[in-house]
C-alpha cells in the first residue's frame, strides 16, 4: 500500500468547511458572525486552491 501525504487528504471542500467553522466560532465571539463566516470561507477557498495546484504539480 502506498503511503499518502497529509495533503492528499485535504481538498478544497475540506478547507472551506474547516475555515468556515472557525469563522463562525470567531464571529460568535466577536459579535459579527456573517463577516467572519465570509472571511473564513474565502481563506478556505484560497488554501484549497493552493493545495490543489500543488497536488497537480506532483
N, C-alpha and C positions, 0 to 999 in steps of 0.2 A: 504494500500500500504506500502510495506516495504521500509524503508529509506536506501538508499545505501550509502556506504562510498565514499569519494572522490577518493580513489584508484580504485574503481570499474570502474570509467570512463577511467582511464589511462590503456592503453595496450601497447604492445611493438611497434606497428606501430606508435602510437601517440608520444611516446618518441623519436623514430628515426626521425620522421618528425620534431618535435619541436627542437630537438638538432641540426639537420642538418640545419634548417633555421637559428638558432642562429650562427652556424658555418659559414654559407655563409655571414651573416652580419659582423661577426668579420673578416673573410677573406677579405671582400671588404675594411674594414677599415685598415687592416694591410698588404694589398697588397699580400696576399697569399691565394687565395680562395680554392684551391684544398686541401691544408694541413688542413685548418680549417674545411672544409666540412667533410673530413675523420675523424678528431678528434671529431667533433660533432656527426657524425653517430655512432662512437664507444662508446661515452658516452651514447647516446640514447639506444644502444643495452644493455649496462650494466645496466642502470636504468630500462629498460623494463624487463630484466631478473630478477632483484631483486624484482620488484613488482609482477611478475608472480609467483615467488617462495612464496612470502608472501601470495598471494591470494589462492594458493593451500593448504597452511597450515591451513587456516581458515575454 
